[in-house]
Amino acid sequence: MDGITEAELRAGIERGEARVSRVVVVLLDRAGEYELYFRLAGRSGYLPLLKRRREGVRTWNDFRNLQKFVATAGGYRGPVHVYPEDWPTLTRLGIPAHPV
């Protein structure tokens, strides 16, 4: 799965090679959890935040903790767009559909 781990994100920001330009959160209705997708400056498309390489997308149960992560690890202070998992806009953004 294409994505970025927390360690890769932090390292890229510290080296000046990555800057978060947009953030999208997907609300997983069936689980009451959130997935986080970053768009990095200079790259097309959104990348999911991975637990670890080849271990799937990281999820949060608490939206405040997710916001804190975005601000601290991602250095992002802009708007955070939240969409339900079946929202048509996700497909247009290139974020994969989530089976409901």
N, CA, C and O atoms as a GROMACS GRO file, in nm:
protein
  400
    1MET      N    1   0.085  -0.119   0.000
    1MET     CA    2   0.000   0.000   0.000
    1MET      C    3   0.088   0.124   0.000
    1MET      O    4   0.184   0.135   0.077
    2ASP      N    5   0.055   0.215  -0.086
    2ASP     CA    6   0.126   0.341  -0.091
    2ASP      C    7   0.077   0.428   0.025
    2ASP      O    8  -0.044   0.438   0.048
    3GLY      N    9   0.166   0.488   0.096
    3GLY     CA   10   0.132   0.572   0.209
    3GLY      C   11   0.258   0.623   0.274
    3GLY      O   12   0.367   0.613   0.217
    4ILE      N   13   0.243   0.679   0.392
    4ILE     CA   14   0.357   0.734   0.464
    4ILE      C   15   0.342   0.700   0.613
    4ILE      O   16   0.233   0.710   0.669
    5THR      N   17   0.452   0.661   0.675
    5THR     CA   18   0.449   0.633   0.818
    5THR      C   19   0.478   0.761   0.895
    5THR      O   20   0.526   0.859   0.839
    6GLU      N   21   0.448   0.758   1.024
    6GLU     CA   22   0.477   0.875   1.107
    6GLU      C   23   0.626   0.908   1.104
    6GLU      O   24   0.663   1.024   1.094
    7ALA      N   25   0.710   0.806   1.113
    7ALA     CA   26   0.855   0.829   1.113
    7ALA      C   27   0.901   0.894   0.982
    7ALA      O   28   0.983   0.985   0.983
    8GLU      N   29   0.847   0.847   0.869
    8GLU     CA   30   0.883   0.904   0.740
    8GLU      C   31   0.835   1.048   0.728
    8GLU      O   32   0.906   1.134   0.675
    9LEU      N   33   0.715   1.075   0.778
    9LEU     CA   34   0.662   1.211   0.773
    9LEU      C   35   0.748   1.306   0.856
    9LEU      O   36   0.787   1.412   0.808
   10ARG      N   37   0.776   1.267   0.979
   10ARG     CA   38   0.859   1.353   1.066
   10ARG      C   39   0.998   1.376   1.008
   10ARG      O   40   1.048   1.488   1.009
   11ALA      N   41   1.059   1.271   0.957
   11ALA     CA   42   1.193   1.283   0.900
   11ALA      C   43   1.193   1.375   0.778
   11ALA      O   44   1.282   1.458   0.761
   12GLY      N   45   1.092   1.360   0.692
   12GLY     CA   46   1.082   1.445   0.573
   12GLY      C   47   1.064   1.591   0.608
   12GLY      O   48   1.122   1.678   0.544
   13ILE      N   49   0.984   1.618   0.710
   13ILE     CA   50   0.962   1.756   0.754
   13ILE      C   51   1.090   1.814   0.815
   13ILE      O   52   1.126   1.928   0.786
   14GLU      N   53   1.158   1.735   0.898
   14GLU     CA   54   1.282   1.782   0.961
   14GLU      C   55   1.390   1.813   0.857
   14GLU      O   56   1.465   1.909   0.873
   15ARG      N   57   1.396   1.732   0.752
   15ARG     CA   58   1.497   1.754   0.646
   15ARG      C   59   1.454   1.861   0.546
   15ARG      O   60   1.532   1.899   0.459
   16GLY      N   61   1.330   1.909   0.559
   16GLY     CA   62   1.281   2.008   0.466
   16GLY      C   63   1.237   1.949   0.332
   16GLY      O   64   1.218   2.022   0.235
   17GLU      N   65   1.220   1.818   0.327
   17GLU     CA   66   1.182   1.751   0.203
   17GLU      C   67   1.031   1.732   0.192
   17GLU      O   68   0.980   1.699   0.085
   18ALA      N   69   0.958   1.753   0.301
   18ALA     CA   70   0.813   1.732   0.299
   18ALA      C   71   0.745   1.847   0.375
   18ALA      O   72   0.794   1.896   0.476
   19ARG      N   73   0.630   1.887   0.321
   19ARG     CA   74   0.546   1.986   0.388
   19ARG      C   75   0.401   1.948   0.361
   19ARG      O   76   0.361   1.929   0.246
   20VAL      N   77   0.324   1.937   0.468
   20VAL     CA   78   0.183   1.900   0.455
   20VAL      C   79   0.107   2.020   0.399
   20VAL      O   80   0.111   2.129   0.455
   21SER      N   81   0.037   1.998   0.287
   21SER     CA   82  -0.039   2.108   0.228
   21SER      C   83  -0.189   2.094   0.251
   21SER      O   84  -0.261   2.194   0.251
   22ARG      N   85  -0.238   1.972   0.269
   22ARG     CA   86  -0.380   1.950   0.296
   22ARG      C   87  -0.398   1.823   0.379
   22ARG      O   88  -0.314   1.733   0.377
   23VAL      N   89  -0.509   1.821   0.451
   23VAL     CA   90  -0.541   1.705   0.534
   23VAL      C   91  -0.688   1.669   0.515
   23VAL      O   92  -0.776   1.754   0.518
   24VAL      N   93  -0.712   1.540   0.495
   24VAL     CA   94  -0.847   1.486   0.487
   24VAL      C   95  -0.859   1.373   0.588
   24VAL      O   96  -0.770   1.289   0.600
   25VAL      N   97  -0.969   1.373   0.660
   25VAL     CA   98  -0.998   1.267   0.756
   25VAL      C   99  -1.121   1.193   0.707
   25VAL      O  100  -1.220   1.253   0.667
   26VAL      N  101  -1.114   1.061   0.711
   26VAL     CA  102  -1.228   0.978   0.673
   26VAL      C  103  -1.287   0.917   0.800
   26VAL      O  104  -1.219   0.849   0.876
   27LEU      N  105  -1.416   0.944   0.821
   27LEU     CA  106  -1.488   0.888   0.935
   27LEU      C  107  -1.540   0.751   0.896
   27LEU      O  108  -1.623   0.738   0.806
   28LEU      N  109  -1.491   0.649   0.964
   28LEU     CA  110  -1.534   0.512   0.938
   28LEU      C  111  -1.656   0.485   1.026
   28LEU      O  112  -1.643   0.454   1.144
   29ASP      N  113  -1.773   0.497   0.967
   29ASP     CA  114  -1.899   0.486   1.042
   29ASP      C  115  -1.913   0.355   1.116
   29ASP      O  116  -1.960   0.352   1.230
   30ARG      N  117  -1.874   0.248   1.052
   30ARG     CA  118  -1.895   0.117   1.112
   30ARG      C  119  -1.814   0.097   1.240
   30ARG      O  120  -1.852   0.018   1.327
   31ALA      N  121  -1.704   0.167   1.253
   31ALA     CA  122  -1.616   0.148   1.368
   31ALA      C  123  -1.608   0.271   1.458
   31ALA      O  124  -1.556   0.264   1.569
   32GLY      N  125  -1.660   0.385   1.410
   32GLY     CA  126  -1.646   0.508   1.487
   32GLY      C  127  -1.502   0.553   1.497
   32GLY      O  128  -1.463   0.618   1.594
   33GLU      N  129  -1.423   0.518   1.396
   33GLU     CA  130  -1.282   0.555   1.393
   33GLU      C  131  -1.256   0.651   1.278
   33GLU      O  132  -1.342   0.674   1.193
   34TYR      N  133  -1.135   0.707   1.278
   34TYR     CA  134  -1.094   0.803   1.177
   34TYR      C  135  -0.965   0.757   1.111
   34TYR      O  136  -0.876   0.704   1.177
   35GLU      N  137  -0.956   0.777   0.979
   35GLU     CA  138  -0.832   0.757   0.905
   35GLU      C  139  -0.784   0.893   0.858
   35GLU      O  140  -0.863   0.982   0.830
   36LEU      N  141  -0.653   0.908   0.849
   36LEU     CA  142  -0.591   1.035   0.817
   36LEU      C  143  -0.517   1.025   0.683
   36LEU      O  144  -0.439   0.932   0.660
   37TYR      N  145  -0.542   1.123   0.596
   37TYR     CA  146  -0.476   1.130   0.465
   37TYR      C  147  -0.411   1.265   0.449
   37TYR      O  148  -0.472   1.369   0.475
   38PHE      N  149  -0.284   1.264   0.407
   38PHE     CA  150  -0.206   1.386   0.386
   38PHE      C  151  -0.186   1.411   0.238
   38PHE      O  152  -0.170   1.317   0.159
   39ARG      N  153  -0.185   1.537   0.201
   39ARG     CA  154  -0.136   1.576   0.069
   39ARG      C  155  -0.009   1.657   0.096
   39ARG      O  156  -0.011   1.755   0.170
   40LEU      N  157   0.100   1.614   0.037
   40LEU     CA  158   0.227   1.681   0.057
   40LEU      C  159   0.255   1.777  -0.057
   40LEU      O  160   0.225   1.747  -0.173
   41ALA      N  161   0.311   1.891  -0.025
   41ALA     CA  162   0.346   1.991  -0.126
   41ALA      C  163   0.441   1.927  -0.228
   41ALA      O  164   0.535   1.856  -0.192
   42GLY      N  165   0.413   1.953  -0.355
   42GLY     CA  166   0.498   1.901  -0.461
   42GLY      C  167   0.465   1.759  -0.503
   42GLY      O  168   0.528   1.705  -0.595
   43ARG      N  169   0.368   1.697  -0.439
   43ARG     CA  170   0.325   1.560  -0.475
   43ARG      C  171   0.178   1.561  -0.509
   43ARG      O  172   0.100   1.638  -0.452
   44SER      N  173   0.140   1.478  -0.601
   44SER     CA  174  -0.002   1.469  -0.634
   44SER      C  175  -0.066   1.359  -0.551
   44SER      O  176   0.000   1.261  -0.515
   45GLY      N  177  -0.190   1.376  -0.522
   45GLY     CA  178  -0.266   1.274  -0.449
   45GLY      C  179  -0.247   1.279  -0.299
   45GLY      O  180  -0.158   1.347  -0.247
   46TYR      N  181  -0.333   1.206  -0.232
   46TYR     CA  182  -0.331   1.197  -0.085
   46TYR      C  183  -0.268   1.066  -0.044
   46TYR      O  184  -0.288   0.962  -0.108
   47LEU      N  185  -0.192   1.070   0.064
   47LEU     CA  186  -0.127   0.951   0.118
   47LEU      C  187  -0.188   0.918   0.254
   47LEU      O  188  -0.201   1.006   0.339
   48PRO      N  189  -0.226   0.792   0.274
   48PRO     CA  190  -0.275   0.756   0.407
   48PRO      C  191  -0.158   0.747   0.505
   48PRO      O  192  -0.046   0.715   0.466
   49LEU      N  193  -0.186   0.775   0.630
   49LEU     CA  194  -0.086   0.754   0.734
   49LEU      C  195  -0.090   0.606   0.771
   49LEU      O  196  -0.194   0.554   0.811
   50LEU      N  197   0.023   0.541   0.757
   50LEU     CA  198   0.032   0.397   0.784
   50LEU      C  199   0.080   0.370   0.925
   50LEU      O  200   0.154   0.450   0.983
   51LYS      N  201   0.038   0.257   0.981
   51LYS     CA  202   0.090   0.214   1.112
   51LYS      C  203   0.240   0.190   1.098
   51LYS      O  204   0.322   0.251   1.167
   52ARG      N  205   0.274   0.101   1.008
   52ARG     CA  206   0.411   0.070   0.969
   52ARG      C  207   0.403   0.025   0.825
   52ARG      O  208   0.294  -0.006   0.775
   53ARG      N  209   0.514   0.020   0.759
   53ARG     CA  210   0.514  -0.029   0.620
   53ARG      C  211   0.448  -0.166   0.616
   53ARG      O  212   0.480  -0.253   0.697
   54ARG      N  213   0.359  -0.185   0.524
   54ARG     CA  214   0.289  -0.312   0.499
   54ARG      C  215   0.200  -0.357   0.615
   54ARG      O  216   0.172  -0.476   0.627
   55GLU      N  217   0.156  -0.265   0.700
   55GLU     CA  218   0.067  -0.303   0.810
   55GLU      C  219  -0.067  -0.232   0.808
   55GLU      O  220  -0.144  -0.243   0.903
   56GLY      N  221  -0.096  -0.160   0.704
   56GLY     CA  222  -0.227  -0.097   0.693
   56GLY      C  223  -0.233   0.045   0.745
   56GLY      O  224  -0.136   0.098   0.799
   57VAL      N  225  -0.350   0.105   0.727
   57VAL     CA  226  -0.372   0.245   0.762
   57VAL      C  227  -0.396   0.258   0.912
   57VAL      O  228  -0.469   0.180   0.972
   58ARG      N  229  -0.334   0.359   0.970
   58ARG     CA  230  -0.351   0.387   1.113
   58ARG      C  231  -0.488   0.451   1.134
   58ARG      O  232  -0.534   0.531   1.052
   59THR      N  233  -0.554   0.417   1.245
   59THR     CA  234  -0.683   0.476   1.278
   59THR      C  235  -0.678   0.537   1.418
   59THR      O  236  -0.595   0.501   1.501
   60TRP      N  237  -0.770   0.630   1.440
   60TRP     CA  238  -0.787   0.695   1.570
   60TRP      C  239  -0.930   0.675   1.618
   60TRP      O  240  -1.022   0.669   1.537
   61ASN      N  241  -0.947   0.665   1.749
   61ASN     CA  242  -1.081   0.661   1.809
   61ASN      C  243  -1.122   0.799   1.858
   61ASN      O  244  -1.241   0.826   1.873
   62ASP      N  245  -1.025   0.886   1.881
   62ASP     CA  246  -1.049   1.017   1.940
   62ASP      C  247  -1.004   1.126   1.843
   62ASP      O  248  -0.887   1.134   1.808
   63PHE      N  249  -1.099   1.208   1.799
   63PHE     CA  250  -1.068   1.311   1.700
   63PHE      C  251  -0.970   1.415   1.755
   63PHE      O  252  -0.887   1.466   1.680
   64ARG      N  253  -0.978   1.446   1.884
   64ARG     CA  254  -0.884   1.545   1.940
   64ARG      C  255  -0.740   1.496   1.933
   64ARG      O  256  -0.649   1.574   1.904
   65ASN      N  257  -0.719   1.368   1.959
   65ASN     CA  258  -0.583   1.314   1.948
   65ASN      C  259  -0.534   1.319   1.804
   65ASN      O  260  -0.416   1.345   1.778
   66LEU      N  261  -0.624   1.294   1.710
   66LEU     CA  262  -0.588   1.303   1.569
   66LEU      C  263  -0.547   1.446   1.534
   66LEU      O  264  -0.446   1.467   1.468
   67GLN      N  265  -0.626   1.545   1.578
   67GLN     CA  266  -0.593   1.686   1.552
   67GLN      C  267  -0.458   1.723   1.612
   67GLN      O  268  -0.379   1.794   1.549
   68LYS      N  269  -0.433   1.676   1.732
   68LYS     CA  270  -0.305   1.704   1.798
   68LYS      C  271  -0.190   1.645   1.717
   68LYS      O  272  -0.085   1.709   1.702
   69PHE      N  273  -0.208   1.524   1.666
   69PHE     CA  274  -0.106   1.461   1.584
   69PHE      C  275  -0.078   1.543   1.458
   69PHE      O  276   0.037   1.566   1.423
   70VAL      N  277  -0.185   1.586   1.392
   70VAL     CA  278  -0.170   1.665   1.268
   70VAL      C  279  -0.089   1.792   1.295
   70VAL      O  280  -0.002   1.829   1.216
   71ALA      N  281  -0.118   1.858   1.406
   71ALA     CA  282  -0.048   1.984   1.439
   71ALA      C  283   0.096   1.961   1.481
   71ALA      O  284   0.184   2.038   1.443
   72THR      N  285   0.122   1.856   1.559
   72THR     CA  286   0.257   1.836   1.610
   72THR      C  287   0.345   1.760   1.511
   72THR      O  288   0.452   1.808   1.473
   73ALA      N  289   0.302   1.643   1.470
   73ALA     CA  290   0.385   1.562   1.379
   73ALA      C  291   0.387   1.618   1.239
   73ALA      O  292   0.491   1.619   1.173
   74GLY      N  293   0.272   1.666   1.192
   74GLY     CA  294   0.264   1.716   1.055
   74GLY      C  295   0.295   1.863   1.041
   74GLY      O  296   0.318   1.911   0.931
   75GLY      N  297   0.296   1.935   1.153
   75GLY     CA  298   0.323   2.079   1.148
   75GLY      C  299   0.217   2.155   1.070
   75GLY      O  300   0.244   2.263   1.017
   76TYR      N  301   0.098   2.099   1.062
   76TYR     CA  302  -0.008   2.156   0.980
   76TYR      C  303  -0.106   2.234   1.067
   76TYR      O  304  -0.152   2.184   1.170
   77ARG      N  305  -0.137   2.357   1.026
   77ARG     CA  306  -0.228   2.443   1.103
   77ARG      C  307  -0.353   2.483   1.023
   77ARG      O  308  -0.434   2.563   1.070
   78GLY      N  309  -0.368   2.428   0.904
   78GLY     CA  310  -0.480   2.464   0.818
   78GLY      C  311  -0.606   2.385   0.849
   78GLY      O  312  -0.611   2.314   0.950
   79PRO      N  313  -0.706   2.397   0.763
   79PRO     CA  314  -0.832   2.326   0.787
   79PRO      C  315  -0.815   2.175   0.770
   79PRO      O  316  -0.736   2.128   0.688
   80VAL      N  317  -0.891   2.102   0.847
   80VAL     CA  318  -0.896   1.956   0.837
   80VAL      C  319  -1.035   1.920   0.786
   80VAL      O  320  -1.134   1.947   0.853
   81HIS      N  321  -1.041   1.861   0.669
   81HIS     CA  322  -1.169   1.825   0.608
   81HIS      C  323  -1.206   1.684   0.649
   81HIS      O  324  -1.128   1.591   0.632
   82VAL      N  325  -1.327   1.668   0.703
   82VAL     CA  326  -1.375   1.538   0.748
   82VAL      C  327  -1.490   1.494   0.659
   82VAL      O  328  -1.587   1.567   0.639
   83TYR      N  329  -1.478   1.372   0.606
   83TYR     CA  330  -1.582   1.316   0.520
   83TYR      C  331  -1.620   1.177   0.570
   83TYR      O  332  -1.534   1.103   0.617
   84PRO      N  333  -1.750   1.142   0.562
   84PRO     CA  334  -1.788   1.004   0.592
   84PRO      C  335  -1.730   0.910   0.486
   84PRO      O  336  -1.703   0.952   0.373
   85GLU      N  337  -1.711   0.786   0.521
   85GLU     CA  338  -1.642   0.692   0.433
   85GLU      C  339  -1.708   0.670   0.297
   85GLU      O  340  -1.640   0.627   0.204
   86ASP      N  341  -1.835   0.698   0.284
   86ASP     CA  342  -1.902   0.676   0.156
   86ASP      C  343  -1.925   0.805   0.078
   86ASP      O  344  -2.004   0.806  -0.016
   87TRP      N  345  -1.860   0.913   0.116
   87TRP     CA  346  -1.880   1.043   0.051
   87TRP      C  347  -1.816   1.042  -0.087
   87TRP      O  348  -1.700   1.006  -0.100
   88PRO      N  349  -1.891   1.082  -0.193
   88PRO     CA  350  -1.839   1.078  -0.331
   88PRO      C  351  -1.713   1.161  -0.352
   88PRO      O  352  -1.632   1.128  -0.439
   89THR      N  353  -1.694   1.267  -0.276
   89THR     CA  354  -1.575   1.353  -0.292
   89THR      C  355  -1.446   1.274  -0.271
   89THR      O  356  -1.344   1.307  -0.332
   90LEU      N  357  -1.448   1.173  -0.188
   90LEU     CA  358  -1.327   1.095  -0.161
   90LEU      C  359  -1.272   1.033  -0.289
   90LEU      O  360  -1.152   1.033  -0.312
   91THR      N  361  -1.360   0.980  -0.371
   91THR     CA  362  -1.317   0.920  -0.497
   91THR      C  363  -1.253   1.025  -0.588
   91THR      O  364  -1.151   0.998  -0.652
   92ARG      N  365  -1.311   1.142  -0.592
   92ARG     CA  366  -1.253   1.250  -0.675
   92ARG      C  367  -1.116   1.293  -0.623
   92ARG      O  368  -1.031   1.337  -0.700
   93LEU      N  369  -1.095   1.280  -0.493
   93LEU     CA  370  -0.966   1.316  -0.434
   93LEU      C  371  -0.862   1.204  -0.449
   93LEU      O  372  -0.745   1.223  -0.417
   94GLY      N  373  -0.906   1.089  -0.497
   94GLY     CA  374  -0.814   0.976  -0.514
   94GLY      C  375  -0.799   0.893  -0.389
   94GLY      O  376  -0.707   0.811  -0.379
   95ILE      N  377  -0.888   0.912  -0.293
   95ILE     CA  378  -0.885   0.833  -0.170
   95ILE      C  379  -0.974   0.710  -0.193
   95ILE      O  380  -1.089   0.724  -0.233
   96PRO      N  381  -0.920   0.590  -0.169
   96PRO     CA  382  -0.995   0.470  -0.204
   96PRO      C  383  -1.128   0.459  -0.128
   96PRO      O  384  -1.142   0.506  -0.015
   97ALA      N  385  -1.223   0.397  -0.196
   97ALA     CA  386  -1.355   0.374  -0.135
   97ALA      C  387  -1.341   0.277  -0.018
   97ALA      O  388  -1.258   0.186  -0.018
   98HIS      N  389  -1.425   0.299   0.080
   98HIS     CA  390  -1.428   0.213   0.198
   98HIS      C  391  -1.558   0.134   0.194
   98HIS      O  392  -1.666   0.194   0.187
   99PRO      N  393  -1.551   0.003   0.198
   99PRO     CA  394  -1.675  -0.075   0.197
   99PRO      C  395  -1.755  -0.047   0.322
   99PRO      O  396  -1.701  -0.043   0.432
  100VAL      N  397  -1.884  -0.029   0.305
  100VAL     CA  398  -1.971   0.003   0.419
  100VAL      C  399  -2.041  -0.122   0.465
  100VAL      O  400  -2.119  -0.118   0.560
   0.00000   0.00000   0.00000
